């Protein structure tokens, strides 16, 4: 019993021995700070004491805690109201000493001329009547520098200046040294063995700085453009058969003096491949693969071209879809043969996943109505999903010209076999006020003023008021077009016009017309369109000179034309200007006589075919023909006849060929004509971005068939084919297309009027 008692005493003593130091340590930790009996706030001018107290995690009656004081300090700093905060314990009083941030009185910019104040002011977060903070100002400096870097000014320097005022206010002034545009000093390629640096520079968007690029921004460094250049290089090499091509790196280094960038592309070309076996297989019963082989644009032994494979996939998917197969997927199975450097391609046509469009959701259109966007879609809600139709819908929306950006993406629907199409658009300005100036050999000096709205009230309608005036012709017109009349795929519109032409140099008379036209058009396919038009105009032939032809003098006066016309066009051209491939075929038929004083039938047909020969060499061949015949014993006025020359037959003046008064030399126009042209467009060795091309051409044509000649005037007329050939230069300048042609007539009649040089220039700005 004694042993047990002693053991218990020993245990208690040991516990006390260990616990006593810890208790003493806790007592010592609390002792230096003590309990807070009062809180004093010093230095605040605008901030209310109670607001400051709400951020404190220390209260009166509590023991002072350094960790809580630290949290209080951070909370007060995070408000952005104070530039300095000190929390101190003096005796039993907690002292909170503050220095408030000043209030911004004014935010100004000095030294900027390339970027206006409004754009800079929208970018900065520092605003008048806000609390000034250095962190926010530093962030604003970075934002402003980003604006200048986007415009190519990487050596811009921005320094914020603080001007103290009374009552705790300051002015913030950003002193800006914009510097010069930071261009591209050199673009180099490492690893290219089969293509020169110059060739590769022509394949990318970024260009080296040169004096003639003052109207372009492609010679300014842009990281996004550099990534785009990587993709352009990849596509170029893949189109040339280098299937193993890869870009090791693309580095942009700023020169030590910050006046330009050195861009270096390091590439690995790899081996060049040819097409091996090219086959088409199908998993659809009854689908004739031999028919689909007509869509193959490659054959065994051709250099491999990834672009051709992609375009063939699209063409086959569209073709199979038109045959009634809703769910189609064309997979190009590619087998690379390293030993023979060939690539076998099998286009496997199989059934794709059965997916239907559940909803089409449109966002971003603040002005354009939803129905204007939906009617451009080639598929509707409930239709079978088709990648080709989605792609075509996106192209149609872009072609409207209403949107800066169009993005269509697929999102999961309410079920595995349903998908939603998310359409995001960014609208752009569709109103235009344009002024134009130009000169052509045909019309002399030209001027142009027009007001145009292409998306009237967000309904996709177009309204235009234009005035064209020149030394030889004047046109005033008002036009309106509804692209989907009565919500149908039919465009409708009207035109009001007044024209006048000085034809003194051609036939010693002038004419003028006033009238209106009603028109409608619709598409049969993506490339075929028909247009019908009714025109009622009153024409007046006046100012006929005494020496003019008797035929012209007899037609002096007023006439009324009531004409119905239709035009069918098939157009597959890739672009309208500098076309590189495609067809344009067009036929027009007009009948005058449903009222009015003129009775005639006119029919014209024209066509042109473009094909890229090699590289940038593009050949085209085209022609046109026409016939106009009066009926009902009507006289065919000279203003309703055909005139050939100028742009339609180079080497001859406008009205330079065809029937002519033997005594006065006046051009009388003809009832029948044909023209033909063959042209080769080729680069001149100048930088591609200049847009200057050379032209070599040969033109043929004839115009004959004099109309009524009651006084038996002596008329020179011939069906002889006129022939001319020549060369020219075309520049797609920032001010509009400029073209100069020099043509030499090779076959002509003695009475024809010729011209060697022909110059035309036009612009809209």
BADO-347416 format. One record per residue (C-alpha): z, x, y. Coordinates in steps of 0.5 Angstrom, whole numbers, plus 500, padded with zeros to 3 digits. Last residue first. Example, Ala and Ser with C-alpha at 12.3 -4.5 7.8 and 13.67 -1.06 7.14 Angstrom:
% residues 2
514527498;516525491;
% end
This chain:
% residues 765
299474612;292472609;287477609;279478608;274483608;266483607;261488607;254488605;249494606;242493604;239487607;233483605;229477608;223475604;216474606;213480603;215477596;221482592;222486586;226492587;231490592;236496594;243494594;249497597;256493597;262494600;268490598;275488601;280484598;286482602;291485607;295489602;288492599;284490593;279495594;272494592;267499592;259498591;253500587;246497587;240494584;235488586;230484582;227478585;223473580;217470582;217463583;214463590;213459596;211460603;210454607;204452611;206445614;203439611;205434616;209430611;212436607;217433603;221439599;219446597;220448590;223455589;229460589;229466584;234471581;236477579;242482580;243489578;250492578;255498579;262497582;267502583;274500583;280501588;287498587;291504590;296503584;291506580;291513583;283515585;279517579;274512581;275507576;270503573;267496574;260494571;256489573;250484570;248479574;243473574;241467578;237461578;234456583;230449584;230445590;229450595;231452602;227451608;228458611;225459618;219464618;216460624;209460622;209461614;215456614;220459608;221457601;225461597;229468599;233471604;237464605;243469606;240476606;237479600;240486597;245482593;243475590;249470590;253474595;248474600;242471598;240464595;240457599;240450595;238444599;243439601;243441609;235442608;235434608;232431602;227425604;228419600;223415597;228412592;229419589;231426591;231432586;236438586;236443580;241449579;242455575;247460574;248467571;253472568;254478565;261482566;263489564;270492565;271500564;279501565;280504558;274502554;269496554;273491557;269484557;268479562;263473561;260469566;257462567;254457572;251450571;248446577;246439577;244435583;241428584;239425591;239419595;241420602;242414607;249412605;251407600;251409593;246414594;248421592;249423585;252430583;253433576;257440575;257445569;262450569;263456564;268462565;269466559;275472558;276479559;278484564;278480571;279483577;281477581;282471577;286473571;286473564;279469564;279463559;276458563;272452561;270447567;267440567;265438574;263431576;260428583;259422586;256422593;255418599;251422605;250419612;245422616;245424624;239427628;234433627;230432620;223432624;225438627;227442621;220440618;217442624;220449623;224452629;220454635;223449640;230450637;234445634;241444637;243438632;243437625;248431624;252430618;256424616;260425610;263420604;265424598;267422591;270427586;271427579;274433575;274436568;278441565;278446559;282452558;289449555;285443552;282436555;285437562;285432568;282431575;281426580;278427587;277423593;273426599;273425607;268426612;265430618;259434618;256439623;249442623;246448627;239450628;234456628;233456621;237462618;239466625;240459628;244457622;251456626;255451622;260446623;265442619;270437619;275435613;279430610;281431603;284427598;288427592;289426584;291430578;291427571;297428566;300421567;306420571;302415576;298421578;301428575;298433580;299429586;294433591;294432599;288435603;287436611;281440613;278443619;272448618;268452623;262457622;258462625;263466630;269464626;274458625;278456619;283451620;288448615;293443614;295443606;300438602;301439595;306435590;310438585;316433587;321437590;320433597;313437597;312443592;306446595;307446602;302449606;300450614;294454615;291458620;284462619;280467623;273469621;268474624;261473622;260468616;255471612;256479613;263478612;269479617;276477616;283474619;288470616;294466619;299463614;305458614;307457607;312453604;314454597;320458598;323460591;327457586;331460580;330457574;334456567;332452561;336452555;333449549;337446544;336446537;337442531;337443524;344446523;347440527;349439534;345444537;345451537;342455543;334457544;333460551;328459556;328463563;324462569;324466575;322466582;320459581;315454585;309458583;307453578;304458574;311460572;312453569;306454565;308460562;314458560;311452557;306456553;312461550;316454548;309452545;308458541;316458539;315451536;321447535;319440531;319435536;325430538;326432545;319434548;314439547;308443551;313443557;310442564;312435564;319437564;319441570;317436575;321431571;327435573;326434580;325441584;330442590;337445587;333447580;338452577;339448571;335444566;337442559;332440553;335437548;335436540;329440539;327440531;328446526;325446519;326453518;319457517;314455512;310461510;304465513;304472511;300477515;299483511;299490514;297497511;299502516;295509515;297516516;295518509;301521506;306517510;303511508;307505512;307498510;308493515;309486513;307481519;311475518;307468521;312463521;310455521;314449521;309443524;303445519;298440522;292444523;294445530;300449528;296453523;292456529;298457534;301461528;295465527;294466534;301469535;301473529;294476532;297478538;303481535;298485531;294487536;299489541;302494535;295498535;293502529;287506530;281502526;280505519;281498516;280492521;283489527;282483531;284478525;283471527;277470523;281472517;285465518;278461515;279466509;286464508;284457507;291452507;291448501;298449499;302453504;305460502;299464505;297471505;292475510;290482509;289488512;289494508;290501512;290501519;290508522;296512524;298518529;304522528;310523532;310522539;317525541;318524548;323527554;321523560;323527566;324524573;326529579;329524585;328525592;331527599;338528596;338536599;340538592;335533589;337527585;336528577;333522574;333523566;329519561;331521554;329521547;323516547;320514541;313514537;313513530;308508530;303513534;297508533;294508541;297501542;304504539;303509544;302505550;308500548;313505548;311508555;311501558;318500555;321506558;317505564;321498564;328502563;326506569;324500573;331498572;334504575;330504581;328510585;322509590;315510589;314503587;316501593;309500596;306499603;307506605;304508598;298512601;303518604;305520597;311519593;311519585;310513582;314508578;310503574;308507568;302508564;298512570;304517570;302518562;295520564;297524569;302528564;296529559;296525553;296528546;301533546;307530550;313533548;316533555;314529561;315530568;315525574;316529581;318528588;320520587;322518594;329517597;327513603;330517609;337516612;341510613;347513617;352507618;358507622;362501619;366498625;373494623;377492629;384492629;390487630;397487630;398484637;395490641;388493638;387499633;380501632;379503625;372506623;369505616;364511614;357509611;352515609;345513606;342519602;340514596;336510601;331507595;332499597;336498592;340504594;341501601;344495598;349499593;351503599;353497602;357494596;361501596;363501603;366494602;370496596;373502600;374496606;378492600;382498598;384499605;387493607;386488613;388481613;383476614;382473621;375476621;372478614;372484610;369482603;362485605;355483602;354477607;355481613;350486611;345481610;347478617;347485620;340487619;337492614;332497616;336498623;343500621;347505626;353500628;355495624;361490626;367487623;372483628;379482629;382484622;389483622;394489621;397490615;405489615;410495615;416493611;423495610;427491605;434493605;439491600;446491602;452493598;452500600;445501602;441500597;433501599;427497598;421501602;414497603;408500606;401497608;403490607;400483607;395485601;400480596;400486591;404490595;410485595;409484587;409492586;416493590;419487587;417490580;420496582;427493585;427489578;427496574;432499579;437493578;442492583;448487580;447480582;450476587;445476592;438476589;433481586;426479583;424479590;417476591;420469594;424473599;418475602;416468603;423466605;423472611;416469614;410474614;408475621;412480624;416483618;419490620;426489616;428484611;436485610;439482603;446481602;452482597;448486592;453488586;454495585;449501585;453507583;458503578;453500574;451506570;458509570;461503567;455503562;457510560;464509559;463503555;458508551;464514551;469509548;465506543;465512538;472514539;475507538;471506532;474512529;481510531;480503528;478507521;484512521;488506522;485502516;486508512;493509514;495502512;491503505;495509503;502506505;500500500;
% end
